[in-house]
Amino acid sequence: MNMIHDLWQDIRHALRSMFHNLGFTATVVLVLALGIGANSTLFGIVDAVILRPLPYPESDRIVSISMANEDGNDVGRLDDPTAQLLAGSALRNFDAVALSNGTGANLTGGSAPERVAGARTSASFFEVMGVAPVVGRTFTADELRKGGPSAVIIGNGLWKRDFGGDPSVLGRAVQLDDRNYTVVGVMPEGYDYPNDAEYWLPLPPSEPMAGGGYMYVDVIGRLKSGVSVPGGVAELKSVRSRYAAELPSDLQSATLRAMTLHERAYGNLRPALLMLLGTVGCVLLIACANVANLLLARAAVRRREFALRTALGAARSRLVQQVLVESVLLALLGGAVGLALPLYGMPLLAAFGPDDLRSVPDIAVNGGVLVFTLAVSLGTGVLFGSAPAIALASGDVQIALRNGGTTLLGEGGRTGPRRVLVAAELALAVVLLTGAGLLVKSFINFRGVDPGFTAEGVLNATVTLPETRYESAVAQEQFFRELLSRVRAIPTVESAALSSITPLGGFNMIRRSDPNANSPIQLAVPQFAVSAVGTEYFDVFGIPVIAGREFAEQDDARAEPVVIISESMARAAFPGHRAVGEQLALGDDESYTVVGVVADVRQRPAQAVPLPMVYRPRLQAGSSTYGHISLRTRDGTDPLTLVPALRAALRAVDATQPLSHITTMEALLSESIAPRRFNVLLLGSFAALACVLAAVGLYGVIAFLVAQRTREIGLRMALGAEARQIVLAVLRQGLRVAAAGVVVGITASLVLSRIVEGMLFGITRHDPMVFVAVPLLLLGVAALAIVIPARRASRVDPVIALRAE
């Protein structure tokens, strides 16, 4: 009871003290709110992305099985033969292995046609995921056989949007790509794996995947209870090794990989988020050091009070408890105010972060964030309250009473702990600013890379035709020709083109060179990309034609096979002489005449070296139901204003076909740099905050030193010292503290810079410019923080100073 009574007394005393010192309280609470709030915000993001399991039963047992090529890069999928073998094998370490293939279809029959994402899934797919329909059932064995009944499972959103959530939806028809499918089940709300799917179709065993070729199959497996991911991978490799020799040569050197489904979905966000969480942790430590300095300064005023209480018999432990109670209350108040940051900051970060972050569900303040904030607040209160508590409880009572409480740590008012705290703040600030500087310079290099095209004024959209209606190449070509003609007739359209690929849209087809082929390119380029593009393609994207010509309408299936190649392809295939007019073999028993050379285009901005490209005329590349429509506007017209006109042009050709993936090239370019921009903005902001807090801390220490040495300074000036000498003395004292912190910070940065090494572009982690600029910046900021108290010291009136204590 006495302990509770004492604690209640300390709380009441602390609240009264905080109320009577509102300025001090507000300052401490604001500093702590920034530090704790930033940590709570980042923790909320980390919790949603890294710590929170996927919304599937025992999701940590679900693994994604993929393949790594000979370069060690994970390709995310498996070749058909391996996938079918694994799915059909009796595996000891897996409950089941399932296949899926992302697809899409035109959904018609509603108020307007729309393109929806879907997937084809094998028999055990929903068993592996551990998810069952909320209405209806999964596929039967009859539906999973080739030529079986046309069944579909629909997503919850599609069920509510097109069927009003009617439970009697089972047995009704859904029209996908002009084919009717019978609804047999409805999945739970929020379930859309894979491919943000809104529908699921059966995938019959041994049926070739949509798209053909290798690596078009997503494979997942559910590990048996107690089996580790490495254990599962070892068994998969053993099964695959039995038939590796039968695989195509370019797959034999590949190896199997497995990772949890959570890691597959969000693993690329993990390094940046953990780095940012560590960054805000450093900011909080700096905030704690600042608050500890404030409390140490305040403790100097209260030292006589504590000395009297000690002389009257108060236990030192009781005094320490009182100081810690006040510190914890300040931290709790700071944490409560700081909750405003995650409350508004988490949705903001999710909305403006990279696409991977925007796809994470339920990023909001929840119980976990509240518990974390409470824990951090309590820990912070104990952390910054320890130094003043120990200082107040450990001094000599007689000295404190004799000096009237104006010294803090004994005779002479030693300020060693405060200097150490400030040096530590500056060291942490150097580490954060160095990391931010490396990322900023890297981002500048990244933005400075010429992508090879002009993004301004370009609109992209996609049209995918159903084969049931457009089965023949003639029908497909007639559709796209009429659509393109109508698009080009829009008054504000300068040029328009059809293609199988657009810049930043990935690679349509990557081919590996065959060293036995009779072509110079096979000896100089290990791999290259092939894309089918129409007339005006290079005009639309502003890709310069370096030599030769663009494609013309005459480059159709009846004409001589021709290609346009990129500049890097021309250098590799025809070194030392003109490429235009030369013959090129692409490994398909056909010889192509090079009619043009264009500038290199980076299909991915992070490419250090652009992948060599071969462009074929769309009319010579064979029939296709898929096409990108790209148009460039004239006179600075906003491309998005042309979306209604583009839709009208499509309706005029075929009102049942939807337009999908509508976006501008500027938006695609912005999205491609979003992860780097996100890291730079957050780390830069936190580093700047750390720099300001460290400068404030240094200012506080120097101001306190000047106040403590008022009598000494007055005596020096009375004996003839000049104001300039006083200023230099104070500057030297302050800069010694700053220099010590900077040296420690640079040393730590040399080691810790490896954390951001994988995020750099065009620079090393020990970039000399950054490692010189950051210390100079910190020392400059420190000098400015010292100037004000130094100038104040130089104006001390010797008479007044000598009369002071």
C-alpha positions in Angstrom: 0.0 0.0 0.0 2.8 2.4 0.8 4.4 1.8 -2.6 1.1 2.6 -4.3 0.6 5.7 -2.1 4.1 6.9 -2.9 3.6 6.3 -6.6 0.3 8.2 -6.6 2.0 11.1 -4.7 4.8 11.2 -7.3 2.2 11.2 -10.2 0.4 14.1 -8.6 3.6 16.0 -8.0 4.8 15.4 -11.6 1.5 16.6 -13.0 1.6 19.8 -10.9 5.2 20.4 -12.0 4.3 19.9 -15.7 1.4 22.3 -15.3 3.5 25.0 -13.7 6.2 24.7 -16.4 4.0 24.6 -19.5 6.8 25.9 -21.8 9.2 23.2 -20.8 6.5 20.5 -20.9 5.4 21.6 -24.4 8.9 21.5 -25.7 9.6 18.0 -24.3 6.3 16.7 -25.5 6.8 18.0 -29.0 10.2 16.6 -29.4 9.1 13.2 -28.1 5.9 13.3 -30.2 8.0 13.6 -33.3 10.3 10.8 -32.3 7.7 8.4 -31.0 5.2 9.2 -33.7 7.7 8.5 -36.5 8.6 5.2 -34.9 4.9 4.2 -34.6 4.2 5.2 -38.2 7.1 3.0 -39.5 6.3 0.2 -37.2 2.7 0.2 -38.5 3.9 -0.2 -42.0 6.5 -2.8 -41.0 3.8 -4.7 -39.1 1.4 -4.7 -42.1 4.1 -5.7 -44.6 6.6 -7.9 -42.7 5.2 -9.0 -39.3 1.6 -9.7 -40.1 1.0 -13.1 -41.7 -1.0 -13.5 -44.9 -4.7 -14.0 -44.4 -4.6 -17.7 -45.1 -4.6 -20.6 -42.5 -1.0 -21.3 -41.4 0.3 -19.1 -44.2 3.9 -19.6 -43.1 3.7 -23.1 -44.5 2.7 -22.0 -48.0 5.8 -21.6 -50.3 6.2 -20.3 -53.8 8.4 -22.6 -55.9 10.3 -20.9 -58.6 13.5 -21.2 -60.7 16.7 -19.3 -60.7 18.5 -18.9 -64.1 22.3 -19.4 -64.6 22.8 -15.7 -63.5 21.3 -16.5 -60.1 18.2 -14.3 -60.7 14.9 -15.6 -59.5 12.4 -15.8 -62.4 9.4 -16.3 -60.2 7.9 -19.2 -62.2 8.7 -22.8 -63.4 8.9 -24.4 -66.7 5.9 -26.6 -67.6 7.6 -30.0 -67.4 9.0 -29.3 -63.9 5.8 -27.9 -62.7 3.7 -30.9 -63.9 6.2 -33.3 -62.5 6.2 -31.7 -59.0 2.4 -31.5 -59.0 2.1 -35.1 -59.9 4.7 -36.5 -57.5 4.2 -38.1 -54.1 6.2 -35.7 -52.0 7.0 -36.5 -48.4 7.5 -32.9 -47.2 4.4 -31.4 -48.8 0.7 -31.8 -48.1 0.1 -30.7 -51.7 1.6 -28.8 -54.7 -0.6 -26.8 -57.0 -0.2 -24.9 -60.3 -1.8 -21.7 -61.4 -1.5 -19.4 -64.3 -2.5 -15.7 -64.3 -4.8 -14.7 -67.1 -7.5 -12.2 -67.9 -10.7 -12.0 -69.9 -13.3 -9.5 -71.2 -16.3 -9.6 -68.9 -19.5 -8.8 -70.8 -23.2 -9.0 -70.1 -23.2 -6.2 -67.5 -23.8 -2.5 -67.9 -20.4 -2.0 -69.7 -17.7 -4.4 -70.8 -14.6 -4.6 -68.6 -11.3 -6.4 -68.5 -10.9 -8.5 -65.4 -7.9 -10.5 -64.0 -8.3 -14.1 -63.4 -6.4 -17.4 -63.0 -6.5 -21.0 -64.1 -5.8 -23.4 -61.2 -5.1 -27.0 -60.7 -7.1 -29.4 -58.5 -5.2 -28.9 -55.2 -4.9 -25.1 -55.5 -7.5 -24.1 -52.9 -6.3 -26.9 -50.6 -2.8 -25.4 -50.7 -4.1 -21.9 -50.0 -6.4 -23.2 -47.2 -9.3 -21.1 -48.5 -12.7 -22.4 -49.4 -15.6 -20.6 -51.1 -18.1 -18.9 -48.9 -20.9 -19.8 -51.3 -20.8 -23.0 -53.4 -17.7 -25.3 -53.9 -14.4 -25.7 -55.7 -14.0 -27.6 -59.0 -15.0 -31.3 -59.3 -12.8 -33.9 -61.0 -15.1 -33.8 -64.0 -14.6 -30.0 -64.4 -10.9 -30.3 -64.1 -10.5 -32.7 -67.0 -9.8 -31.4 -70.5 -13.1 -30.8 -72.3 -15.1 -30.9 -69.0 -18.0 -28.6 -68.0 -17.3 -24.9 -68.2 -17.2 -23.9 -64.5 -16.0 -20.7 -62.9 -15.5 -19.6 -59.3 -15.9 -15.8 -58.9 -14.4 -13.3 -56.5 -16.4 -11.6 -53.8 -16.2 -8.2 -55.5 -17.4 -9.5 -58.8 -20.3 -11.3 -57.0 -21.4 -8.1 -55.3 -20.8 -5.9 -58.3 -22.6 -7.9 -61.0 -24.9 -10.1 -58.9 -25.7 -7.9 -56.0 -24.4 -10.5 -53.5 -27.2 -12.8 -54.3 -26.7 -16.2 -52.6 -28.6 -17.9 -55.4 -25.8 -17.0 -57.9 -24.8 -20.7 -58.2 -25.7 -22.1 -61.6 -25.9 -18.7 -63.3 -23.8 -17.8 -66.3 -20.8 -15.5 -66.5 -19.6 -14.4 -69.9 -15.8 -14.3 -70.2 -14.3 -13.7 -73.7 -17.7 -14.4 -75.2 -17.9 -17.8 -73.5 -20.5 -18.7 -70.9 -19.2 -20.2 -67.7 -21.4 -21.6 -64.9 -20.8 -20.2 -61.4 -20.0 -22.9 -59.0 -18.5 -20.9 -56.1 -17.9 -17.5 -54.6 -14.6 -16.8 -52.8 -14.4 -14.9 -49.4 -14.1 -11.1 -49.3 -10.5 -9.9 -49.9 -9.3 -13.1 -51.5 -7.7 -12.4 -54.9 -4.7 -14.6 -55.2 -3.0 -14.9 -57.7 -2.8 -11.9 -60.0 -5.5 -9.9 -58.2 -7.9 -12.4 -59.6 -11.7 -11.9 -59.8 -12.4 -15.3 -61.2 -10.8 -18.8 -61.3 -11.1 -21.4 -64.1 -10.0 -25.1 -64.0 -6.5 -26.0 -65.2 -6.6 -29.5 -66.6 -3.6 -31.7 -65.9 -0.8 -31.7 -68.5 -2.5 -28.9 -70.5 0.1 -26.4 -71.9 0.0 -23.1 -70.1 -1.5 -20.0 -71.7 1.2 -18.2 -73.6 3.2 -21.3 -74.4 6.9 -21.9 -73.8 8.6 -22.2 -70.5 8.2 -20.3 -67.3 4.6 -19.6 -67.5 3.5 -21.5 -64.4 3.2 -20.3 -60.9 3.7 -23.2 -58.4 2.9 -23.2 -54.8 3.1 -25.9 -52.1 1.9 -26.4 -48.6 4.7 -27.8 -46.4 3.8 -30.5 -43.9 3.7 -29.3 -40.3 7.3 -29.1 -38.9 9.0 -29.1 -42.3 11.3 -26.1 -43.0 11.5 -24.3 -46.3 15.1 -25.6 -47.0 13.8 -29.2 -46.3 11.1 -28.7 -48.9 13.5 -27.3 -51.4 15.9 -30.2 -51.0 13.2 -32.7 -51.8 12.1 -30.7 -54.9 15.6 -30.6 -56.2 15.9 -34.3 -55.8 12.7 -34.9 -57.8 13.8 -32.6 -60.5 17.3 -34.1 -60.9 15.7 -37.4 -62.1 14.9 -35.8 -65.5 17.1 -32.8 -65.7 18.9 -34.2 -68.7 15.7 -34.2 -70.7 15.2 -30.5 -70.3 16.1 -27.9 -73.0 19.7 -26.8 -72.7 18.9 -23.3 -71.4 17.0 -24.8 -68.4 19.4 -27.5 -67.4 21.7 -25.0 -65.5 18.8 -23.5 -63.6 18.1 -24.4 -60.0 14.9 -24.6 -58.0 14.1 -22.1 -55.3 11.4 -21.8 -52.7 10.3 -19.0 -50.4 7.3 -18.4 -48.3 4.4 -16.8 -50.1 4.7 -13.8 -47.8 8.3 -13.3 -48.8 7.4 -13.6 -52.5 4.7 -11.0 -52.1 6.5 -8.4 -50.0 10.1 -9.5 -49.7 11.4 -6.7 -52.0 9.9 -4.1 -49.5 11.7 -5.6 -46.5 15.2 -4.1 -46.8 14.0 -0.6 -47.3 11.4 -0.7 -44.5 13.8 -2.2 -42.0 16.4 0.5 -42.9 13.8 3.2 -42.4 12.7 1.7 -39.1 16.3 1.8 -37.9 16.4 5.4 -39.1 13.5 6.5 -37.0 14.9 4.6 -34.1 18.0 6.8 -34.4 15.8 9.9 -34.6 14.1 8.7 -31.4 17.5 8.2 -29.7 18.5 11.8 -30.7 15.2 13.1 -29.3 15.8 11.2 -26.0 19.3 12.7 -25.8 17.8 16.2 -26.3 15.1 15.6 -23.6 17.7 14.2 -21.3 19.8 17.4 -21.8 16.7 19.5 -21.0 16.0 17.5 -17.9 19.7 17.8 -16.8 19.5 21.6 -17.2 16.2 21.7 -15.3 17.7 19.4 -12.6 20.4 22.0 -11.9 17.6 24.4 -10.7 16.0 21.7 -8.6 19.2 20.3 -7.0 18.8 22.3 -3.8 15.2 21.0 -3.4 16.5 17.4 -3.7 19.4 18.1 -1.4 17.1 19.4 1.3 14.8 16.4 1.0 17.8 14.1 1.2 19.1 16.0 4.3 15.7 15.6 5.9 15.8 11.8 5.4 14.4 11.0 2.0 15.8 7.9 0.5 17.7 8.4 -2.8 15.7 5.6 -4.4 12.5 7.7 -3.6 14.0 10.7 -5.4 15.0 8.6 -8.4 11.4 7.2 -8.6 10.0 10.7 -8.6 12.2 11.8 -11.5 11.4 8.6 -13.5 7.7 9.0 -12.9 7.8 12.6 -14.3 9.9 11.4 -17.2 7.5 8.5 -18.0 4.5 10.8 -17.8 6.2 13.2 -20.2 6.9 10.3 -22.6 3.3 9.0 -22.4 2.0 12.4 -23.2 4.5 12.7 -26.1 3.4 9.2 -27.3 -0.3 10.2 -27.1 0.3 13.4 -29.1 2.6 11.5 -31.5 -0.2 9.1 -32.4 -1.4 11.8 -34.8 1.6 10.9 -37.0 0.6 7.2 -37.7 -3.1 8.1 -37.7 -2.6 10.3 -40.7 0.9 9.3 -41.9 0.3 5.6 -42.5 -2.5 6.1 -45.0 -0.5 8.8 -46.6 2.6 6.6 -47.0 0.5 3.8 -48.3 -1.2 6.1 -50.9 2.0 7.8 -52.1 4.4 4.9 -51.7 5.5 2.4 -54.4 2.9 0.2 -56.0 4.0 -2.8 -53.8 3.2 -0.8 -50.7 -0.2 0.4 -52.0 -1.3 -3.2 -52.5 -0.8 -4.1 -48.9 -4.3 -4.4 -47.2 -5.3 -2.8 -44.0 -2.5 -0.3 -43.4 -3.9 1.6 -40.5 -3.5 2.2 -36.7 -4.5 -1.0 -34.9 -4.0 -2.6 -31.5 -0.5 -3.6 -32.4 0.5 0.0 -33.2 -1.1 1.2 -30.0 0.8 -1.4 -27.9 4.0 -0.5 -29.7 3.5 3.2 -29.0 2.8 2.5 -25.3 5.9 0.3 -25.0 8.1 2.8 -26.8 6.7 5.6 -24.7 7.4 3.8 -21.4 10.9 2.7 -22.6 11.7 6.2 -23.8 10.6 7.7 -20.5 12.9 5.4 -18.5 15.8 6.0 -21.0 15.9 9.8 -21.0 14.9 10.0 -17.3 17.8 7.9 -16.1 20.5 10.4 -16.5 18.9 13.3 -14.6 17.6 10.8 -12.0 21.1 9.4 -11.3 22.6 12.9 -11.4 20.2 14.3 -8.8 20.4 11.3 -6.5 24.2 10.9 -6.6 25.6 14.4 -5.7 27.1 15.6 -2.4 24.3 17.1 -0.3 26.6 19.5 1.6 28.1 20.9 -1.6 24.6 21.3 -3.1 23.3 23.1 -0.1 26.4 25.3 0.1 26.3 26.3 -3.6 22.6 26.9 -3.5 21.8 24.3 -6.1 23.5 25.9 -9.0 25.9 23.1 -9.8 24.8 19.9 -11.3 27.3 17.2 -10.9 29.3 18.3 -8.0 31.8 21.1 -7.5 32.5 23.1 -10.7 29.3 22.1 -12.5 30.8 19.4 -14.6 28.9 18.9 -17.9 30.5 15.8 -19.2 27.3 13.7 -19.5 25.7 16.5 -21.5 28.6 16.8 -23.9 28.6 13.0 -24.4 24.9 13.1 -25.2 25.3 15.8 -27.7 28.3 14.1 -29.3 26.2 10.9 -29.6 23.4 13.0 -31.2 25.8 14.4 -33.8 27.3 10.9 -34.5 23.8 9.5 -35.2 23.0 12.5 -37.3 26.1 11.9 -39.4 25.1 8.3 -39.9 21.6 9.2 -41.1 22.8 12.1 -43.3 25.5 10.0 -44.9 22.9 7.3 -45.7 20.5 10.0 -47.0 23.3 11.6 -49.0 24.2 8.3 -50.7 20.6 7.7 -51.6 20.1 11.3 -52.8 23.1 11.2 -55.1 22.1 7.7 -56.3 18.6 9.0 -57.0 20.0 12.0 -59.0 22.1 9.5 -61.0 19.0 7.4 -61.5 16.9 10.3 -62.7 19.7 11.5 -64.9 19.8 8.3 -67.0 18.3 8.9 -70.4 15.5 6.3 -70.8 15.7 6.7 -74.6 12.1 7.9 -75.1 10.0 11.0 -74.4 7.3 10.4 -71.8 5.4 13.7 -72.0 2.1 13.7 -73.8 1.8 10.0 -74.4 -1.2 7.9 -73.4 -1.2 4.1 -73.3 -4.1 1.6 -73.2 -4.6 -2.1 -74.0 -7.1 -3.9 -76.0 -7.4 -7.7 -75.8 -9.8 -9.4 -78.3 -11.5 -12.7 -77.5 -10.5 -15.5 -79.9 -14.0 -16.8 -80.1 -15.0 -13.6 -82.0 -11.7 -12.7 -83.6 -10.3 -16.1 -84.5 -8.7 -15.4 -87.8 -5.7 -13.1 -88.4 -7.7 -11.2 -91.0 -10.4 -10.3 -88.5 -7.9 -9.3 -85.9 -6.0 -7.1 -88.4 -9.2 -5.5 -89.7 -10.2 -4.6 -86.1 -6.9 -3.0 -85.2 -6.6 -1.2 -88.5 -10.0 0.4 -88.1 -9.4 1.3 -84.5 -6.1 2.9 -85.2 -7.6 4.9 -88.1 -10.3 6.3 -85.8 -7.7 7.1 -83.1 -5.5 9.0 -85.5 -8.6 10.9 -86.6 -9.0 12.4 -83.1 -8.2 16.2 -83.6 -5.6 16.5 -80.8 -3.8 13.2 -81.6 -0.4 13.9 -83.3 0.5 10.2 -83.8 -0.7 6.8 -82.8 0.7 3.3 -82.9 0.0 -0.4 -82.1 2.6 -2.6 -80.5 3.2 -5.7 -78.4 5.3 -3.7 -75.9 5.8 -0.2 -74.7 8.8 1.3 -72.9 8.7 0.4 -69.2 6.3 -2.4 -70.0 8.8 -5.2 -69.6 10.0 -7.5 -72.4 7.7 -9.1 -74.9 10.1 -11.9 -75.7 13.7 -12.5 -74.6 15.8 -14.8 -76.8 19.1 -16.4 -75.9 21.8 -16.5 -78.5 22.6 -19.8 -80.1 26.4 -20.0 -80.5 26.0 -22.5 -83.4 23.8 -20.1 -85.4 25.3 -18.6 -88.5 25.0 -14.9 -87.5 27.5 -12.5 -86.0 25.0 -11.5 -83.3 25.0 -14.9 -81.8 28.6 -14.5 -80.9 28.4 -11.0 -79.4 25.1 -10.8 -77.5 24.1 -13.4 -74.9 20.4 -12.3 -75.0 18.2 -9.8 -76.7 14.6 -8.8 -76.7 12.2 -8.9 -79.6 9.1 -6.7 -80.0 6.4 -6.3 -82.6 5.5 -2.6 -83.3 3.5 -0.8 -85.8 4.0 2.3 -87.9 4.5 5.6 -86.1 5.7 3.7 -83.0 9.0 5.5 -82.8 7.3 8.9 -83.4 4.8 8.3 -80.6 7.6 7.6 -78.0 10.1 10.0 -79.4 12.7 7.3 -80.0 15.3 8.8 -82.3 16.0 7.0 -85.6 19.8 7.1 -86.0 20.0 5.4 -89.4 17.7 4.1 -92.0 13.9 4.4 -91.8 10.9 3.5 -89.7 8.4 0.8 -90.6 5.8 1.6 -93.3 2.4 0.1 -94.1 4.0 -1.8 -96.9 6.0 -3.9 -94.4 3.3 -6.5 -94.2 3.2 -10.3 -94.3 3.7 -10.3 -98.1 6.8 -8.1 -98.0 10.5 -9.0 -97.4 11.1 -9.7 -93.7 12.7 -6.6 -92.1 13.7 -5.5 -88.7 14.8 -2.3 -86.9 17.5 -2.8 -84.3 18.7 -0.7 -81.3 22.0 1.0 -81.3 23.6 -1.4 -78.8 22.3 -4.3 -81.0 23.9 -2.7 -84.1 27.3 -2.3 -82.3 27.3 -5.9 -81.2 26.0 -7.5 -84.4 27.8 -5.4 -86.9 30.9 -3.9 -85.2 32.8 -1.4 -87.3 30.4 -1.0 -90.2 26.9 0.2 -91.1 24.0 -2.1 -90.0 21.4 -0.8 -92.4 21.0 -3.2 -95.3 22.7 -6.1 -93.5 21.1 -9.5 -93.0 20.3 -10.7 -89.4 19.4 -14.2 -88.2 17.3 -14.5 -85.1 17.4 -18.3 -84.7 14.0 -19.0 -86.4 15.2 -20.2 -89.8 14.5 -16.7 -91.2 16.8 -14.0 -92.5 15.8 -10.4 -91.8 17.0 -7.2 -93.5 17.9 -4.4 -91.2 16.2 -1.3 -92.4 16.8 1.0 -89.5 18.8 1.7 -86.3 17.1 3.5 -83.3 18.4 4.7 -80.0 18.5 2.4 -77.0 15.5 2.2 -74.7 15.7 1.1 -71.1 12.7 -1.1 -70.6 13.6 -1.0 -66.9 15.0 2.2 -65.5 17.5 0.4 -63.2 19.2 -1.3 -66.2 22.9 -0.2 -66.1 23.1 -1.3 -69.8 20.0 -1.4 -72.0 19.1 -4.8 -73.3 19.7 -5.0 -77.1 16.4 -4.8 -78.9 15.0 -6.1 -82.2 11.8 -4.5 -83.5 9.7 -6.4 -86.1 6.8 -4.9 -88.1 3.6 -5.9 -86.3 2.1 -7.1 -89.6 5.0 -9.5 -90.1 5.0 -10.9 -86.6 1.9 -13.0 -87.0 -1.6 -12.6 -85.7 -2.3 -11.4 -82.2 -5.4 -10.7 -80.2 -3.4 -8.4 -77.9 -2.3 -4.8 -78.6 -1.1 -1.7 -76.9 -2.6 1.5 -78.3 -0.2 4.4 -77.7 -0.9 8.0 -78.8 0.9 11.3 -78.6 -1.1 14.5 -78.1 -0.4 17.7 -79.8 0.0 21.3 -78.4 0.5 20.1 -74.8 -2.9 18.5 -74.5 -3.2 16.4 -71.3 -3.3 12.8 -72.5 -5.9 11.8 -70.0 -8.4 14.1 -71.5 -8.4 11.9 -74.6 -9.6 8.8 -72.7 -13.3 9.4 -73.5 -12.5 9.9 -77.2 -10.4 6.7 -77.2 -13.3 4.8 -75.6 -15.7 6.2 -78.2 -13.4 5.1 -81.0 -13.3 1.6 -79.6 -17.1 1.5 -79.2 -17.5 2.5 -82.8 -15.5 -0.5 -83.9 -16.9 -3.0 -81.4 -19.0 -1.9 -78.4 -18.4 -5.2 -76.6 -14.6 -4.7 -76.2 -13.2 -3.0 -73.1 -10.2 -0.7 -72.8 -7.8 -1.6 -70.0 -4.5 -0.5 -68.4 -5.1 3.1 -69.2 -2.2 5.2 -68.1 0.2 7.9 -69.2 3.9 7.3 -69.9 4.6 10.0 -67.3 2.7 8.0 -64.7 4.6 4.8 -65.7 7.9 6.7 -65.5 7.0 8.1 -62.1 5.9 4.7 -60.8 9.2 3.1 -62.0 11.2 5.4 -59.8 8.6 5.4 -56.9 10.5 2.9 -54.6 13.7 5.0 -54.8 11.9 8.3 -54.4 10.1 6.8 -51.4 13.3 5.8 -49.7 15.0 9.1 -50.5 12.1 11.3 -49.2 11.7 9.4 -46.0 15.3 8.9 -45.1 16.1 12.4 -46.2 13.3 13.8 -44.0 14.3 11.8 -41.0 18.0 12.7 -41.5 17.1 16.4 -41.7 15.1 16.1 -38.5 18.0 14.4 -36.8 20.3 17.2 -37.9 18.0 19.9 -36.5 17.6 18.0 -33.2 21.3 17.5 -32.9 21.9 21.2 -33.6 19.3 22.2 -30.9 21.0 19.8 -28.5 24.4 21.4 -29.1 23.0 24.9 -28.8 21.4 23.8 -25.4 24.7 22.5 -24.1 26.7 25.6 -25.1 24.1 27.9 -23.7 24.2 26.0 -20.4 28.0 26.1 -20.4 27.9 29.9 -20.9 25.4 30.3 -18.1 27.5 28.2 -15.8 30.6 30.1 -16.5 29.2 33.7 -16.4 31.4 34.6 -13.4 34.5 33.2 -15.0 33.8 35.0 -18.3 33.1 38.3 -16.4 36.4 37.9 -14.6 38.3 37.3 -17.8 36.8 40.4 -19.4 37.5 42.4 -16.3 41.2 41.4 -16.7 41.3 42.6 -20.3 40.0 39.7 -22.4 38.4 40.9 -25.7 35.0 39.8 -26.9 36.6 38.1 -29.9 38.6 35.9 -27.6 35.5 35.0 -25.6 33.7 34.0 -28.8 36.6 31.9 -30.1 36.9 30.2 -26.7 33.2 29.2 -26.7 33.4 28.2 -30.4 36.5 26.0 -29.7 34.7 24.3 -26.7 31.6 23.6 -28.8 33.3 22.5 -31.9 35.4 20.0 -29.9 32.2 18.3 -28.9 30.9 18.5 -32.5 34.1 17.2 -34.0 34.1 14.2 -31.6 30.6 13.3 -32.7 31.4 13.8 -36.4 34.5 11.6 -36.2 32.5 8.8 -34.5 29.7 9.2 -36.9 31.9 9.0 -40.0 33.6 5.9 -38.6 30.2 4.3 -38.0 29.0 5.3 -41.5 31.9 3.6 -43.2 30.7 0.4 -41.7 26.9 0.9 -41.8 26.8 2.2 -45.4 26.7 -1.5 -46.5 23.0 -1.4 -45.4 22.1 0.9 -48.3 24.6 -0.6 -50.8 22.0 -2.6 -52.6 19.9 0.5 -53.1 22.6 2.6 -54.8 22.9 3.4 -58.5 26.0 4.7 -60.1 28.0 5.3 -56.9 29.9 3.2 -54.3 28.9 3.1 -50.7 32.0 5.0 -49.8 31.4 7.8 -52.2 34.1 10.5 -51.4 31.8 13.5 -52.1 29.2 12.3 -49.6 31.7 11.5 -47.0 33.3 14.9 -47.3 30.1 16.9 -47.7 28.3 15.5 -44.7 30.9 16.3 -42.0 31.4 19.8 -43.4 27.6 20.3 -43.3 27.3 19.0 -39.7 30.3 21.1 -38.6 28.7 24.2 -40.3 25.4 23.6 -38.6 27.2 23.1 -35.3 29.1 26.3 -35.7 25.8 28.1 -36.3 24.3 26.5 -33.2 27.3 27.7 -31.2 27.3 31.3 -32.5 24.3 32.6 -30.6 25.5 31.6 -27.1 29.1 32.6 -28.1 27.9 36.1 -29.0 25.9 36.3 -25.8 29.0 35.4 -23.8 31.0 38.1 -25.5 28.4 40.7 -24.3 28.6 39.8 -20.6 29.0 42.9 -18.4 32.0 42.2 -16.1 30.4 44.2 -13.2 27.1 42.2 -13.4 29.0 38.9 -13.9 31.2 39.5 -10.8 28.2 40.3 -8.7 26.5 37.0 -9.9 27.0 33.7 -8.1 
